[in-house]
Each structure stands twice: as structure tokens, then as C-alpha cells.
Amino acid sequence: MEAHNFNIPRLILIVVQFLLLITTSLAGKVPAIIVFGDSSVDAGNNNQISTLLKSNFEPYGRDFYDKRPTGRFCNGRIPPDFISEAFGLRPFVPAYLDPMYKISDFAGGVCFASAGTGYDNATSDVLNVLPLWKEVENYKDYQKKLEAYAGNRKAKYIIEESLYLISVGTNDFLENYYSMQSKRASQYTIEQFQGFLLQIAEKFVKQIYDLGARKISLTGLPPMGCLPLERATNYIRGNGDGCNEKYNEVATHFNGMLKGLVQKLNEEFPGIRVVFADTYDLILQMIKNPSSFGFEVAGIACCGTGLFEMSYLCDKLNPFTCTDANKYVFWDSFHLTEKTNLIITNFLMKNVLAEFL
């Protein structure tokens, strides 16, 4: 009996050392998560710029740490946060423009994303948010600060070994091309516009490759015709309360083009490893059959009436906001709940990002 008691602390120590070894191993392979994109991955950069597209107020963030609204368009964490944790890093990725954090914090992961942006500069102009080229400028600024903080050798290691998450494109269609006052719709057919965006996507990946990025995950479009906002708009137009299938067809077609781009990039650039994070089918499954994922509601969102509310329309004064976001696929009319984000992350870690572990 005494021998057993003596060995229990030692056993616990061995287990702790083993867990630390695993965590250190994961963190060593990917020292940081670096994020570019739109509201699907923005950790709060829009808080610091002059735009109406913000979410740094309740009920956003009500399930985040300390129930704090950070500027994430969610009730809790978003995919980069979960991905960072899955790689043995911090359980969240801070926004680069957030004054709460310093370069010492950003060395382990940083987000440059801006809600409302797109591949096309005209998309960022709609709501006066950071265009993709500005995200790259901020990344260059980060590199200089990282070199000053960590030294050239360590900074080079972080830049080259980090995992880069890119999630952008939905706004190019919904906020830009298909908007009432779209100039792009008069300039391009939808097929031409997709080709235009693809060229920008390729140029963007080449830019960050030239700056040192090697491990890259390029996220495809979701079934954007099934967002609560689009379903509600579809209903108003007299097309029923189902998904806008035209928008979904565009999303699947563009995703096919992005897959081709990923293959091309991997063939052309030495040392690069680009993967395509295709979440379209998974999200569509959650929308079509929510109960199989533990959800109760997929047609409308948790916040407000669940039809049109987003950003300032989704505030704590709205009496209709649901009490349990875990029952909903969508948090607001455009964005997913924390539970949905976790399901997506688990899928990506198993099927797409595992090769970087």
C-alpha cells in the first residue's frame, strides 16, 4: 500500500512531463498562427479603425473569456483561436491593432484580419475597413518589430515555420458584387469577377511567400446563400425561406477555382505548402441537418430575430436574442456560433491541418 502511495506522485509527474513534451513538440513545429482575412477570423482589428462594422459590445463575446466582447463576430471564440490551441499554443490569437497586446504577445500568434474586407479593394471601401494590401503592410510592420524583439534568427524561424490562415472572399460577392449599387456587376460577368478575384488571391499568396510565409491554409467560401441574412432576403423577394441557390452555386464554383490555385502554387513555389480548407459541405450539413450535430436551429441566428441583425443591430437591448447559443448554428445573421466554429476547427485539424502537426 505504501509503495503504491509513493508511486502516485511520480506517475502524475511522468504524465505531466509527457503532456508538456507533446505541447512543446506541437508548438515547436508551428511557433505561431498568423491570420489574414475578414470577419470570419477578425479578432478585433476593426475596433481601432473608423468603421461602422464593429462587434466590441454585448452580447458579442458573452461566452468568451471573462464574458468580454473583443471585436470577434461571435458569442465566443473563432476558428484561429481554436486552431492555435490545437497546436499547443495560446487558446486565442490577438488582434495586431489591439493596444492591450505587445510584440511579445504577437510572437506566438497574431491576427491582421479586418471584418468586411475582401480580395477586391472595392469590397473594403463599402464599409471603410482595412483592405487586404493594408493587412500586408501591417504584417511587414510586425516583421520589423519581431526582428527587434526576438533577433533576426528567431524572427526568421517564426516567420517561416508559422501557420498562415487566410479566410476571405464572401464579402466580395455579398457586400460588393451582388449589392444594389455595385460597379463590379456592370464591369464583369460573375464568371469574370471570379477570375479577377482569383488573380488577386494568387498575387496575395505570392506576396506573403516573398515575405517568408511557407505553411499556408487558404479557406474557401461557405454556402453563402444559406446565411440567415440571405435566406431572409430571399423570402422578401418571394423566393421562399430556403437558401439562395444561385449564391451557393457561385461559392462552389469559386471554391473549385481556389483548389486549382492551391495546386498551382504548390507546384510553382519551392518550399511552399498550401492546403485548401474547404468547409462548404460541413457547414451545409449543419444547416440541412442541425440535430445530427447537436443543434436545434439553423434557419435563423441567435441574436435578435435572427434574420437581419449583425454588428450594431445585434446589441444587448434586443429582446429576442436567444439564451443558449449552443443550440444555434449561427450567432448573428452572417456569422457562426462558437460551437459551430469548434466543430469546423476539429474537422480542419483532422482532415486539412494535420500535416502541419
C-alpha positions in Angstrom: 0.0 0.0 0.0 2.8 2.4 0.9 4.6 1.6 -2.3 1.5 2.5 -4.3 1.2 5.8 -2.4 4.8 6.6 -3.1 4.5 6.0 -6.8 1.3 8.1 -7.4 3.1 11.5 -7.3 5.8 10.0 -9.6 3.1 8.7 -12.0 1.5 12.2 -12.1 4.9 13.8 -12.8 5.5 11.4 -15.7 2.1 12.2 -17.2 2.6 15.9 -16.8 6.1 15.7 -18.4 4.6 13.7 -21.3 1.9 16.3 -21.8 4.4 19.1 -21.7 6.5 17.1 -24.2 3.6 16.8 -26.6 2.7 20.5 -26.2 6.3 21.6 -26.7 6.6 19.4 -29.8 3.4 20.8 -31.4 4.4 24.4 -30.6 7.9 23.8 -32.0 6.6 22.7 -35.4 4.3 25.7 -35.6 5.6 28.5 -33.4 2.7 30.9 -34.2 -0.6 31.3 -36.0 -0.7 34.3 -38.4 -4.1 35.3 -39.7 -5.3 37.3 -42.7 -8.9 37.9 -43.8 -12.3 39.1 -42.9 -14.9 38.9 -40.1 -14.7 35.1 -40.0 -11.2 35.5 -38.5 -11.0 39.1 -37.2 -10.0 39.1 -33.5 -10.8 42.8 -33.1 -8.8 45.0 -35.5 -11.9 46.8 -36.6 -12.2 48.2 -33.0 -9.3 50.5 -33.8 -10.4 51.9 -37.2 -13.2 54.3 -38.3 -15.9 51.9 -39.5 -19.5 51.1 -38.5 -18.7 47.3 -38.8 -17.7 46.5 -35.2 -18.7 44.0 -32.5 -16.9 45.2 -29.4 -20.1 45.4 -27.3 -22.5 42.9 -25.7 -23.9 40.4 -26.5 -20.9 39.7 -28.7 -18.3 37.8 -26.6 -20.7 36.8 -23.9 -19.2 33.2 -24.0 -15.6 34.4 -24.4 -13.1 34.6 -21.6 -14.4 37.0 -18.8 -17.5 37.4 -21.0 -15.6 40.1 -22.8 -16.7 41.5 -26.2 -13.4 41.7 -28.1 -14.4 42.6 -31.6 -14.8 39.0 -32.7 -18.1 38.5 -34.6 -19.2 35.6 -32.4 -20.5 34.8 -28.9 -17.1 33.3 -28.1 -14.0 32.1 -29.9 -13.4 31.9 -33.7 -11.5 29.2 -35.7 -8.0 30.8 -35.4 -8.4 30.7 -31.6 -9.2 27.0 -31.6 -6.5 26.2 -34.1 -3.9 28.0 -32.1 -4.9 25.9 -29.0 -4.9 22.7 -31.1 -1.3 23.4 -32.0 -0.3 23.7 -28.3 -0.2 27.5 -28.5 -2.3 30.1 -26.7 -6.1 29.5 -26.7 -6.7 32.7 -28.7 -4.9 34.8 -31.3 -4.8 38.6 -30.5 -5.6 41.4 -33.0 -2.5 43.3 -34.1 -4.1 46.7 -33.6 -5.3 45.8 -30.1 -3.4 48.2 -27.7 -3.7 45.6 -24.9 -1.0 43.5 -26.6 2.7 44.0 -27.4 5.1 42.3 -29.8 6.0 39.8 -27.1 2.4 38.6 -27.3 2.3 38.7 -31.1 5.4 36.5 -31.3 3.2 33.5 -30.5 0.4 34.4 -32.9 -1.2 37.5 -34.4 -4.3 38.5 -36.4 -4.3 41.1 -39.2 -7.8 40.4 -40.4 -10.5 43.1 -40.8 -14.2 42.4 -40.8 -15.9 43.4 -44.0 -12.8 43.2 -46.3 -12.3 41.1 -49.4 -9.8 40.3 -52.1 -11.1 43.3 -54.1 -10.1 46.8 -52.7 -13.6 47.9 -53.7 -15.1 45.5 -51.1 -13.2 47.1 -48.2 -14.4 50.5 -49.4 -18.1 49.6 -48.8 -17.7 49.8 -45.0 -14.4 51.6 -44.8 -12.4 48.7 -43.4 -8.8 47.6 -43.9 -8.1 46.3 -47.5 -6.0 43.2 -47.9 -3.0 45.3 -49.0 -3.1 47.2 -45.7 -3.2 43.9 -43.8 0.1 43.0 -45.6 1.6 46.4 -44.7 0.7 45.7 -41.0 2.4 42.3 -41.4 5.5 44.0 -42.7 5.5 46.3 -39.7 5.1 43.2 -37.5 8.1 41.6 -39.0 10.3 44.6 -38.2 9.1 44.7 -34.6 9.6 40.9 -34.3 13.2 41.2 -35.5 13.9 43.9 -33.0 12.3 41.9 -30.2 13.5 38.3 -31.0 16.6 38.9 -33.1 16.9 38.1 -36.8 17.5 34.4 -36.4 14.5 33.7 -34.1 12.3 36.1 -36.1 13.2 34.3 -39.4 12.3 30.9 -37.7 8.9 32.2 -36.5 8.0 33.8 -39.9 9.0 30.6 -41.9 7.6 28.0 -39.6 4.3 29.7 -38.6 1.0 28.6 -40.0 -0.8 31.2 -42.1 -4.5 31.2 -42.1 -6.3 33.1 -44.9 -10.1 33.4 -44.8 -11.6 35.9 -47.2 -13.9 36.2 -50.2 -17.5 36.1 -49.0 -17.8 39.9 -48.8 -16.6 40.2 -52.4 -19.8 38.7 -53.5 -22.4 39.6 -50.9 -21.3 43.1 -50.0 -19.8 44.1 -53.3 -20.8 42.2 -56.5 -24.4 41.5 -55.5 -25.1 44.8 -53.7 -27.6 47.3 -55.1 -25.0 49.8 -56.2 -22.3 47.5 -57.4 -19.9 48.9 -60.0 -18.3 45.5 -60.4 -21.5 43.9 -61.7 -21.6 46.4 -64.5 -17.9 45.8 -65.3 -17.7 42.0 -65.1 -19.9 39.0 -65.5 -20.0 36.8 -62.4 -17.5 34.4 -64.1 -15.2 37.3 -65.0 -15.4 38.6 -61.4 -14.4 35.3 -60.0 -11.4 35.2 -62.3 -10.5 38.7 -61.2 -10.6 37.7 -57.6 -8.5 34.6 -58.3 -5.8 36.7 -59.7 -5.8 38.8 -56.6 -5.7 35.7 -54.4 -2.7 34.4 -56.3 -0.9 37.7 -56.0 -1.6 37.9 -52.3 -0.2 34.4 -51.6 2.9 35.3 -53.6 3.3 38.5 -51.6 3.4 36.7 -48.2 5.5 33.9 -49.7 8.1 36.5 -50.7 7.9 37.8 -47.2 8.7 34.4 -45.7 5.4 32.5 -45.4 5.7 28.8 -46.2 2.9 27.0 -44.4 -0.4 28.4 -45.7 -4.1 27.4 -45.3 -6.4 29.0 -47.8 -10.1 28.9 -46.8 -12.9 28.5 -49.3 -16.3 30.1 -49.3 -19.1 28.8 -47.1 -22.6 28.1 -48.6 -23.2 31.9 -48.5 -26.7 31.6 -49.9 -27.7 29.9 -46.7 -26.7 32.7 -44.3 -29.7 33.8 -42.3 -29.5 37.3 -43.9 -29.6 35.9 -47.4 -32.4 33.5 -46.6 -34.5 36.3 -45.1 -33.7 38.5 -48.2 -34.7 35.6 -50.4 -38.0 35.3 -48.6 -38.7 39.0 -49.1 -38.1 38.6 -52.8 -40.8 36.0 -52.9 -38.5 33.0 -53.3 -39.4 31.2 -50.2 -37.4 30.9 -47.0 -34.8 28.4 -48.3 -31.2 29.1 -49.3 -30.3 31.3 -52.3 -29.0 28.5 -54.5 -27.6 30.9 -57.1 -25.2 32.2 -54.4 -24.3 28.7 -53.3 -23.5 27.7 -56.9 -21.1 30.7 -57.2 -19.5 29.6 -53.9 -18.9 26.0 -55.1 -17.6 27.2 -58.4 -15.2 29.7 -56.8 -14.0 27.0 -54.4 -13.2 24.8 -57.3 -11.0 27.7 -58.8 -9.3 28.1 -55.4 -8.5 24.4 -55.3 -6.8 24.7 -58.7 -4.9 27.7 -57.4 -3.6 25.8 -54.4 -2.3 23.0 -56.7 -0.6 25.6 -58.9 1.1 27.4 -56.0 2.4 24.1 -54.6 3.9 23.2 -58.0 5.5 26.6 -58.7 7.0 27.8 -55.4 9.9 25.9 -53.8 9.4 25.1 -50.1 5.7 26.2 -50.0 3.0 24.0 -48.5 -0.5 25.4 -49.3 -3.6 23.5 -48.2 -7.2 24.2 -49.1 -9.6 24.5 -46.1 -12.9 23.5 -47.7 -15.7 23.9 -45.1 -18.6 24.3 -47.5 -20.0 20.7 -47.3 -19.6 20.6 -43.5 -21.4 23.9 -42.9 -24.1 22.9 -45.4 -24.6 19.6 -43.5 -25.0 21.5 -40.2 -27.6 23.8 -41.9 -29.5 20.9 -43.5 -29.4 18.5 -40.6 -28.6 20.5 -37.5 -29.8 17.9 -35.0 -27.1 15.5 -36.0 -24.5 18.0 -34.7 -26.4 18.8 -31.6 -28.1 22.0 -32.8 -31.8 22.9 -32.7 -31.9 25.9 -35.0 -30.1 26.6 -38.4 -32.5 28.8 -40.4 -32.2 31.9 -38.2 -29.5 33.2 -35.9 -29.3 33.5 -32.1 -29.0 37.3 -32.0 -32.2 39.4 -32.3 -34.9 38.0 -34.5 -32.1 36.0 -36.2 -33.0 37.3 -39.7 -31.1 40.6 -40.3 -29.2 41.5 -37.1 -25.4 42.0 -37.3 -23.0 44.4 -35.7 -24.9 47.3 -34.0 -28.3 45.8 -34.8 -27.2 42.9 -32.6 -26.9 44.6 -29.2 -27.8 43.8 -25.6 -31.0 45.8 -25.9 -32.5 43.5 -28.4 -35.1 41.4 -26.5 -35.2 38.5 -28.9 -31.6 37.2 -28.5 -31.5 33.6 -27.5 -30.3 32.4 -24.1 -28.3 29.4 -25.3 -26.1 30.0 -28.4 -25.1 26.3 -28.4 -28.5 25.4 -29.9 -27.8 27.6 -32.9 -25.6 27.2 -36.0 -25.4 31.0 -36.5 -24.7 33.7 -33.9 -25.8 36.7 -36.0 -27.3 36.9 -39.5 -23.8 36.5 -41.0 -21.6 34.7 -38.5 -21.3 31.3 -36.8 -21.6 30.5 -33.1 -18.6 29.4 -31.1 -19.9 25.8 -31.1 -20.0 25.8 -34.9 -16.5 27.2 -35.1 -15.2 24.4 -32.8 -16.8 21.7 -35.0 -15.3 23.3 -38.1 -11.9 23.5 -36.4 -12.0 19.9 -35.3 -12.8 18.9 -38.9 -9.9 21.1 -40.3 -7.4 19.8 -37.8 -8.2 16.2 -38.7 -8.6 16.5 -42.4 -6.6 19.5 -43.6 -4.1 20.9 -41.0 -2.9 17.6 -39.6 0.1 17.6 -42.0 1.5 20.6 -40.1 1.5 18.8 -36.7 
